[in-house]
Amino acid sequence: ACVDHDSYTGSGYDRGHLAPNHVIATRYGARAQEQTFLMTNVSPQTPELNRRAWQRLESISANDFAERYAPFWVITGPIFDGPPRYLPGMKRIAIPDAFYKIFVREEEDGPVALAFIMPQNIDGNADLRDYLVSIREIEQRTGLNFFHQLDPEVEERLETTITPEAWGFNKALATRPSRF
């Protein structure tokens, strides 16, 4: 059986987009936007996370980072801290404990990154700086190794350094209200 839009109905979870609908639409057009609705791009997110904290981070990426730092890469995904829970009545839709988002861009001195872990129980108005983490922490929680092909010294610096100032990620951005 396939997962579809109705699989989330009444579950208490939103259909959270990993590749953001609005950003894809404004950069790549209507066809690309339609593809963001594929269920392979959707994961259960609490309303507080999806509509507020996650939306705020997507907005910062689209409006602030894109204006100042494009091009850059965005890597995002779920985090499961143990055996997953599932949507009620849907044993095939696992509920992540948290989500990560990593931004990476090139600078003259090498790549710089900004990484976040946002738990499902986040306060949507929280200061997003409280969720800054190292890429290494994301790797430890997911079992993934993101930048293993880089020179080891570059990889170490990129994965262990938390540098919000390199992205202009300050209190004003981190506490900007959501649009919902």
Order of alpha helices (4+ residues) and beta strands (2+ residues): beta-alpha-alpha-beta-alpha-alpha-beta-beta-beta-beta-beta-beta-alpha-alpha-alpha
